[in-house]
Amino acid sequence: MPQRYTVNKSHVGPNVQTPFSSLHDDKVKVTSADTTTGYLNSKITPGVGIYTAVLNPAGNEELEVASMKQFTLVDGANIAVDASLGNVATVTIAGNRALANPTNPTAWQLLMFVITQGVGGSHTLSYGADYIFGTTLPTPVLSTTAGKKDYLGFLYNPVSTKWHYLAEAFGL
């Protein structure tokens, strides 16, 4: 289902040519006739979603708004992840699993995994070589209760081509 966005034109200003034109399911675009960099960022009131203002080839500033799009992973011994499908990946694991390196990432993409313990619980998760963990957020150990959800957040760094671990919440 496509995400729908509404914006109060007074938040954007008088120089908006067309309030929205659909790009695809999870993005919309606002184009400003004002060529001053930062014009749209200064006029939009932040709300739901992530937005970025960029200059298009014609020199006009465009605002892209992306929602957090959920997609479901297929449980199995090795869980494949296609990062182009969205930002929130959900899976219920029925045994000890390996989370494969995500394919098709975009620069600085945020990816949240929602891992639910299946029947019996106490299942473990290992990670592909492209996941990077640190000293303050080491490799996570999942909660053990069946039906509980663990949230694991990663940011894709295009320079290192690695997924950096930066958020966690367990047993929810």
N, C-alpha and C positions, 0 to 999 in steps of 0.2 A: 504494500500500500504506500503510495507516495506521501511524503510529509508535506503538510500545507503550512504556509507562513503568511502572516499578515503584518503589515507595517503601517503605522500612522504616517501619512505623507508629510505631516508637519514635523516629524522627527527627522526626516531626511532633508527637507528644504524644497525650494521652488524649482531647483534645477534637475529634478528627476525626470528623465524622458519617459520611461515605462516602468511602473512600479515593480513588476516581476515578470520575468520570462523563464519558463522552466528549462533547466539544463538536463537533468535526469532525476530519478526518484529521490535522491537525498540532497540535492543542491538546488538553490534558486539564485538568481542574479539580479542585482539592482544596478542600473547604469546611471551615472551622473554626467551631465553636460559640463560640469565644472572640472577643469583640468588641474586644480590645485591638489597635489598629493596630500592625503590625509583628510580631505573634505568629508568623505562618507564616514570614516571612522569617528570624526568629530561630531557628526550629526545623528548617528544611529545610537539609540539607547540599547545597551546590551540586554539580551533576554535569553530565551532558550536557544541553544545551538552555538556553533562556533562560526565566526565570520572573519573574513580577511579582505581588505581593500587593496586592489592592484590596478595599475594602469593597463588598459587594453591597447592593442596595436594602433587604434585611432587616437590614442593619447587621453582618452576619457577614463575616469576612475570607475572601476567596477567593484561591487561588493559580492563576495560569494558567502553563502550561509550554508553550513552543513550540519545536519542533525547527527546524533549518535545513533547509528543504524545497527540493529541487532541481527545476528545471523547464527544459525545452529551448526555446530561441528558434529561430525559423525564419530561416535565412540568406537574405539578399536585399540589394538595393542599400540599402534602408532597413529596419533591423531593429526591429520593434515589440517593446515590453516591457510586459507587464501585471504590475505589481508585486504584485497580489493572488494570483498563482500561487505565490509562494514567496520565498525569500531568496537562492537561489543559481541564477543563470541561466547556462546553458551554450550555446555556439554554436561551430561550426567555420565560419570565414569562407573563402570561395572567391574573394574579390576584395576591392577597396577598398569599405568599407562605412560607413554612417552609423548610429549608435546613437540611435534615437528617444527622446524624453522618456518615461520610464515613466508609465503611466496607473495609476489606482487605488492610490496609495500610502497607507500609514497613518503617523500621526505617529511620528517618530523611527525609522522602519523602516530596518534595515540591508539592503543589497542587494549581493551579491558577483557579479561577472561573471567567468566562466571562458571566455576567448576562446582558441580553438585555431586556429593558422595552418593553412589548408588546403594542398592540393597546390601546390607552387611557392613558397609562403611569400611574405614581403615585402609582405603586404597591409596596408593602413592602415585606421584607424578614426577617424571624426569623431564629434562628440557634439552632441546637441540643446542648445538654449539653457538648459534647466533643470539642466544639469550645471555645477557650479562648481568651479574649480580654483584653487589658491593659488600662492604663491611657493615654498614648500618642497615641494609636490607639484603641479607644473605639469601641463598636459595631457599624458597619457602617450603615448609612442611605443612601439608594440608590438614584441615580438621578431620576428625575420625568418625563423627556421628553420621549415620545414614540420613540423607535428606538435607543436611546442612550445606550451605553455599559458601564458597571461598572466592573472593574477588582479587585478581592479580592484574596490575596495571603496568603496561610497558610503553616506552616511547622509542620509535625507530630513528636512529641517528644515521643519516645518509653518508656521513664522512667515514664513520667506522663500519658502516653496514651491519650494525648490531642493534638488537632490541634491549634497551636499558630498563631494568626493573625499577619502578619508582612509586608503586602504591600497593597496599595490601589491606585486606580485611578478612578475618576468618570466622567460620562458624555461625554465619548469619542465617 
